[in-house]
Amino acid sequence: MQTGLLYQFPGELKRLSVGLDIGIGIYAHQTIDQTFQFDNNTSAVLPVDYSSNAFNANIQARFNLLSDKHFIIPYINAKGGLYNFYSSIYIGDPDDADGCRALEQENIMNDKTMYWSAGGGLQINPTIFSKNKHTSRLMIDISANTIQGGEISYINTKHLMDAPATSDPDGKPLNVQFINASTQSIHEHKVAQVYTSPLKMLEFRVGITFMICDGQN
């Protein structure tokens, strides 16, 4: 979900707007059963729930290539801000009360980076599709932007398998402490692989904009 505010300059600068854009959403969610091997040659299958989310905030500038009098207005824009990726991993309890369980059932991985974005789009007056065409405060907004930023660490849910039994040289293991209910011994098990790469995305958006007040001519 993305929302924001734009201020359109008056007079000769009316085609130029500046504003703030904020977004939040879930980009991956998956639950898999993982087999954990313990020191006493026993094993347990536990459900592990992965949820990955993203938050971004930016300031932006937009320039309309045509005046507001047109029913379709192409524009270009540039943005700069912060991208925050965070994942939660929830590990279920074993069926055996004397088995091993995670000391912390929910683990949070959090990383952020600054980014910039550039692209363009179209603002479309919806009355263009009707016989009675007129100016409208409500506009359909379609845009595409390229996003570039610094390095970010994340869990790739496409690569999730039985993590304790697999290893990927491109990733780093994410270990969680477990405790044996019978012996009270504490040990670690890998629950996921963490990958690090520069932030690079191509963003497509379709939404609506609403003019709160009429701009000055």
N, C-alpha and C positions, 0 to 999 in steps of 0.2 A: 504494500500500500504506500502510495506516494502522495504528498500534499505540499502546498507551498503558497507563497504570496508574491505577487509582482507589482511593482510601482511603475506606471507608465509616465514618462516625463511629458510636460505640457509643451505647447507651441511647436517650434521647429524641431525639437528633439522628441516629438511624439512617437516616432517609430522605435525609440530606444526604451527598454524596460530593465530594471534591476530588481532582484529579490532574493528570497530565501526558499530553499527546497529541503524537505525532510522526508525520509522513507524508512520503513521497517517491514520485514517479511521473513518467512521461513523458506529456505531454498532446498532443504533436504530433511527427510524424516524416515527412519527405518528401524525396525526391531529384528534382531537375529538371535538365535540360540548359539551360545559359545560354550565349548567344552574346555574346562579348566583342569589341568593335571596337578595333583598335589604330591608332596614329598613322600607320603606313605603309600604310593602307588595306587591311589584312588582318584577318581575323577567326578566331576559334577557338571551338569549342563544347566547354565543360567541364562535367562533372557536379558539381553543388553539392548537398551533403547537409545538410539542416537537421534538428536534433534539439532539441526544447524540453522542459524539465523543470521541476518545481516541488518545493520542499521547504517544509514548515511545521512549526512547533513552538509549542505553546501550553500555558497552564495553564487548567484548567477547573473549574467547579463544577456539580454536577448535583443536582437535587432530585426524588425519587420522589413522585408524587402518590398512590400507594397503597403499602401495606406489602408486605414480601417474601412474605407468605403467598399473595398472588394469583398466578395463572398468567400474567396479562398486566399489566404495570406501566407505565403512562404516566409520562413524566418531562419536565422542562424543564431546559435547560442554558444556560450562558453561558461563552464562551471569550475569551481574549485572548493574542496572541502575535505571531510573526514569520512572514511569507511571503516566500520567496525564489524568484524566477523566473530561470532561466539557460538560455541557448541556445548550442549549438555549431554552427558552420558549417564544414564540411570541403569544400575545393575540390580536385578531382582534377587530375592532371597532364595537359598536352596530349599528343596523339598525336605531334605534331611536336616533336622534341627541341630545335629551334632557336626554338620559339615562346615566347610569354609564359607564365610560371607565377607562382603566388602566392608571395610571400616567406614568408608564414605560412599553411600549408595549413589549420590549424585555428584558428578565431577564437572566442573566448568572449565572450558578452554577458551581464552579470550585474546584476540589480537586486533590491532588497528593500524591504519596507515593513512597518510594524506594522499589525495588524488586530484587529478584534473580531468576535465571532460570537454569535448567539443562535438558539435553536430548541428543538426537542423531539423526542421519539421514543417508542418502545415497546420494552420488554424482554419477550420471550415465552419462557416455559418450553416447550421442545420436546415435553415429555411430554403437553402439552395435546392433541396430535394422536393420542395412543395411548389404549388402554383402561386401561392401568395408569398413572394420573396420580400423580406424586410430585414432591417438591422435587428440584431439579437444580442442580449447580454450573455447568452449561453453559446459556447463555441466547442466544437469537437477538436481535440488536439492530438495529432499523430507526430511522433518524433523518433529519430534514431541518433544515438550518440556513441562515440568511442570513449572508453574509460581507461586511464593509465594511472598507476600508482606505485608505491614502494612495495617491498616484500611483505607477504602476509602468510601466516601459518594457519592451517585449516585441516579438518578431517574430510577426506573424500569418500562419501558414502558409496560411490560406484565401485570402490576397491575393497569394500568390507567383505570379509569372509570369516572363517573361524580364526580370529586374530592370533590367539596363542600358538597356533600351529603353522602360521605363515609369516613370511618376512619379505619386505620390499626394500631393496637397497636405496631407493629414492626417498624413502620416508624414515621417520624416527619413531621408535616405539613409545606409546603412551601407557605407562604402568600405573596400576592402582594397587594399594595395599589391601591384603585380605588377612583375616584372622581365623585360625582353626578353633572352633567352639570347644573341642575336646582338649587340645593341648595348649591353647591360648598362644600358640606361636604365630608370629606375624611374618608374612612374606608378600612378594609382589607378583602380579600377573599382568601381562600385556593385554589391553582391551581394544587397542586401535593403533593405526599408523598416522602420524602427523606429517603433512607435506608442507613445504615452503616454496613459494614462487612469487614473482612479481604480479601485482594486480593488473590484469588485462581483461577487459570485457567489452562486448558490443551490446548495447542496450536498445531495446525497442519498447516504446511506450504508446499506449492509446488511452486517452482520458478526456475529461471535459474541463473547461475553464469558465469562470463566471465573473463578469465585470460587476464589482460592487457599486461603483459610481461612475458616471460618465466622465470621460477625460475632457480636458480643456482643449479647444481648437487652437 
